[in-house]
Amino acid sequence: MFQPYYRHAAGAKDDILSGLTVAFALVPEAVAFAFVAGVNPLVGLYGAFLMGLVTSLFGGRPGMISGATGSTAVVMVALVAEHGVEYLFAAVFLSGLIQMAFGALRFGKYIRMVPHPVMLGFVNGLAIVIFLAQLDHFRVHGADGSVHWLSGAPLGTMLGLIGLTMAIMFLLPKLTRAVPAGLAAIVTISLIVIFGGIDTKTVGDIADISGGFPAFHVPDVPFALGTLWIVLPYAFILAGVGLIESLLTMSVVDEMTESRGQGNRVSMGLGLANSVNGVFGGMGGCAMIGQTMINVSSGGLRNLSGIAAALFLLCFIMFASSLIAMVPVAALVGIMFMVVIGTFEWGSFNLLKKIPREDSFVGILVAVVTVFTDLATAVIIGVIATALVFSWKQAKHIYVTRADHPDGSRIYYVRGPLFFASTHRFGELFDPESDPDEVYIDCARSRIADHSAIEAIDNLAERYTKAGKRLHLRHLSPECRQLLTTAADLVEVNIAEDPTYHIADDKLA
């Protein structure tokens, strides 16, 4: 009786402490992404609170942290600049409905179709994006609007505190895991800066995070068709970006924890969280791979960690903003740098010479596109590139061998799949002019896969018919036979044009 209770209590402690660590890391990220989107910092903080709480309560993958993200913020900026923040709330609400519909239709399972090279590119690209996002903390914004890099003593102080943070993050887990290394680093660095009187950038220098509980607020936009046409494109993009990043982050957590998340449930929870954001003044978002890495590595493996992170963040906003304002930015940057190191798949460099060049190209392509555009575009391009490469390689694998029977007929034994990419080569493998009057195509080791394959067979049969010869198909699989039967109308069109034309389906062995 005592041991299970002890384990449960220990797990809850890990989740709560991990949630506290994540909450600290959420503050500068949410504020920064709010600036990117062109909204008040509190809109970003409310978005992080609501996303984390709702997804963890109603549909989150245990261990995964959701909040305001850069990938969605870059989509929002144009809408906010042109139409204002109220239209953003409407778009976020609508994107949530789209995401819930996606989950209700059980489309989440299709994330399993994302190839591994695309996954590698995804995590490597996001690691680079997280790293580049931290560089803004090394810039100083002057009162006249000028921006310059830190230098001299301030730069040395910043780098020293970052280095100490990273050292604590690296060494403490080797001594004890009773306290999350990230939380210990934040507390230690904060105490050193406060009691040592060290002059360095703090959270309070970024923005004022004090506020109250988010209030219910219906977006103040005209309820008209014109409004729908304005927000709908942004809603679809936000929904797509959020779903892709969340489902891919779920896959990363699956691999880290050797468990399996529920894609449809994650989609439903994500959509509900965004819809709630839309009516409570939050900027919405999706899963955050950086904070998720912090959470999982700190022992936060249950939904309680996400709930705790959200509630701690709310407490920071409502009751402890003055204390959080004293936390050095260097400590949070150091934690994110450790996240970058842990997120980046360093082993992918060794894979470059061990895997097909096409896969290496796709992984690099996805990483580069992620950095320079957005995640959704990168993943879509990666999947398309993988599909094209696969089709090109498979198209070259179709060939025939032939044998002549004593009765004068000829049999072509087809090897390889017949589909849209291989139809051209398929047509070049036969010679109706020099073949005998009776020709058989044996499909025992081939598959007729699509409409293009049916058309290729039709065209080949027509060539034989024009040469005054007959073409027979045999050893069709049940699937191929069904495909040809379903497409019988297409064949009959050619029969009507030429009464002497037909394809004989030879069912003999």
Beta strands, then each sheet from edge to edge (+ up, - down):
strand 1: 66-67
strand 2: 139-141
strand 3: 147-149
strand 4: 286-287
strand 5: 399-404
strand 6: 410-418
strand 7: 438-448
strand 8: 470-474
strand 9: 503-506
sheet 1: 1+ 4-
sheet 2: 2+ 3-
sheet 3: 5+ 6- 7- 8- 9-
end
